[in-house]
Amino acid sequence: MKIKLRKFNAEDAYLLKKYQFHQMDMNEIKDIIAPLTDVVSYCTKAR
């Protein structure tokens, strides 16, 4: 599985609000976002 990195945009924010925030609390969201930010920071350091 290839992870395509791109900038987080307004459409992403809208979809997050629409589909996820009403189903999850902030802790669940942080658990999902934290690994993603780790991957992004690892990739940017590796360059």
SEPAVO-172858 format. One record per atom (N, C-alpha, C): x, y, z; atom name. Coordinates in steps of 0.1 Angstrom, whole numbers, plus 5000, padded with zeros to 4 digits. Layout:
<<X Y Z> 'CA'>
...
// end
This chain:
<<5008 4988 5000> 'N'>
<<5000 5000 5000> 'CA'>
<<5009 5012 5000> 'C'>
<<5006 5021 4990> 'N'>
<<5014 5033 4989> 'CA'>
<<5007 5045 4996> 'C'>
<<5014 5052 5004> 'N'>
<<5008 5064 5011> 'CA'>
<<5012 5076 5002> 'C'>
<<5002 5083 4998> 'N'>
<<5004 5095 4990> 'CA'>
<<5003 5107 4999> 'C'>
<<5014 5114 5000> 'N'>
<<5015 5126 5009> 'CA'>
<<5011 5138 5001> 'C'>
<<5001 5146 5006> 'N'>
<<4998 5158 5000> 'CA'>
<<4993 5168 5011> 'C'>
<<4991 5180 5007> 'N'>
<<4987 5190 5017> 'CA'>
<<4973 5187 5022> 'C'>
<<4970 5189 5034> 'N'>
<<4957 5188 5040> 'CA'>
<<4949 5200 5035> 'C'>
<<4938 5198 5028> 'N'>
<<4931 5209 5022> 'CA'>
<<4917 5211 5028> 'C'>
<<4910 5221 5023> 'N'>
<<4897 5224 5029> 'CA'>
<<4887 5213 5027> 'C'>
<<4888 5206 5015> 'N'>
<<4879 5194 5013> 'CA'>
<<4881 5183 5023> 'C'>
<<4894 5180 5026> 'N'>
<<4897 5170 5037> 'CA'>
<<4890 5174 5050> 'C'>
<<4892 5187 5053> 'N'>
<<4886 5192 5066> 'CA'>
<<4871 5190 5066> 'C'>
<<4865 5193 5055> 'N'>
<<4850 5192 5054> 'CA'>
<<4846 5177 5056> 'C'>
<<4853 5168 5049> 'N'>
<<4850 5154 5050> 'CA'>
<<4852 5149 5064> 'C'>
<<4863 5153 5070> 'N'>
<<4866 5149 5084> 'CA'>
<<4854 5153 5093> 'C'>
<<4850 5166 5092> 'N'>
<<4839 5170 5100> 'CA'>
<<4826 5162 5097> 'C'>
<<4823 5160 5084> 'N'>
<<4811 5154 5080> 'CA'>
<<4810 5139 5085> 'C'>
<<4821 5132 5082> 'N'>
<<4821 5118 5084> 'CA'>
<<4826 5113 5098> 'C'>
<<4835 5120 5104> 'N'>
<<4842 5114 5115> 'CA'>
<<4839 5121 5128> 'C'>
<<4838 5134 5129> 'N'>
<<4837 5141 5141> 'CA'>
<<4824 5137 5149> 'C'>
<<4813 5134 5141> 'N'>
<<4801 5131 5148> 'CA'>
<<4801 5117 5153> 'C'>
<<4810 5108 5148> 'N'>
<<4811 5094 5152> 'CA'>
<<4821 5092 5163> 'C'>
<<4831 5100 5164> 'N'>
<<4843 5098 5173> 'CA'>
<<4845 5109 5183> 'C'>
<<4851 5106 5194> 'N'>
<<4855 5117 5203> 'CA'>
<<4869 5121 5200> 'C'>
<<4874 5131 5206> 'N'>
<<4887 5137 5203> 'CA'>
<<4898 5127 5205> 'C'>
<<4897 5119 5215> 'N'>
<<4908 5109 5218> 'CA'>
<<4910 5099 5206> 'C'>
<<4899 5095 5201> 'N'>
<<4899 5086 5189> 'CA'>
<<4906 5093 5177> 'C'>
<<4902 5105 5175> 'N'>
<<4907 5113 5164> 'CA'>
<<4922 5115 5166> 'C'>
<<4927 5118 5178> 'N'>
<<4941 5119 5181> 'CA'>
<<4948 5106 5178> 'C'>
<<4942 5095 5182> 'N'>
<<4949 5082 5180> 'CA'>
<<4951 5080 5165> 'C'>
<<4942 5084 5157> 'N'>
<<4943 5083 5142> 'CA'>
<<4953 5092 5136> 'C'>
<<4952 5105 5141> 'N'>
<<4961 5115 5135> 'CA'>
<<4975 5114 5139> 'C'>
<<4978 5110 5152> 'N'>
<<4992 5110 5157> 'CA'>
<<5001 5101 5148> 'C'>
<<4997 5089 5145> 'N'>
<<5006 5081 5136> 'CA'>
<<5008 5087 5123> 'C'>
<<4998 5094 5117> 'N'>
<<4999 5100 5104> 'CA'>
<<5010 5111 5105> 'C'>
<<5009 5119 5116> 'N'>
<<5019 5130 5117> 'CA'>
<<5033 5125 5119> 'C'>
<<5034 5113 5126> 'N'>
<<5047 5107 5128> 'CA'>
<<5053 5103 5115> 'C'>
<<5044 5097 5106> 'N'>
<<5049 5093 5093> 'CA'>
<<5053 5105 5085> 'C'>
<<5046 5115 5085> 'N'>
<<5049 5127 5077> 'CA'>
<<5062 5133 5082> 'C'>
<<5064 5134 5096> 'N'>
<<5076 5140 5101> 'CA'>
<<5088 5131 5097> 'C'>
<<5087 5118 5098> 'N'>
<<5097 5109 5094> 'CA'>
<<5101 5110 5080> 'C'>
<<5091 5112 5071> 'N'>
<<5094 5113 5057> 'CA'>
<<5101 5126 5054> 'C'>
<<5097 5137 5061> 'N'>
<<5104 5150 5058> 'CA'>
<<5118 5150 5064> 'C'>
<<5120 5143 5075> 'N'>
<<5134 5142 5080> 'CA'>
<<5143 5134 5071> 'C'>
<<5137 5124 5065> 'N'>
<<5145 5114 5057> 'CA'>
<<5151 5121 5044> 'C'>
<<5144 5132 5040> 'N'>
<<5149 5138 5027> 'CA'>
<<5163 5144 5029> 'C'>
// end
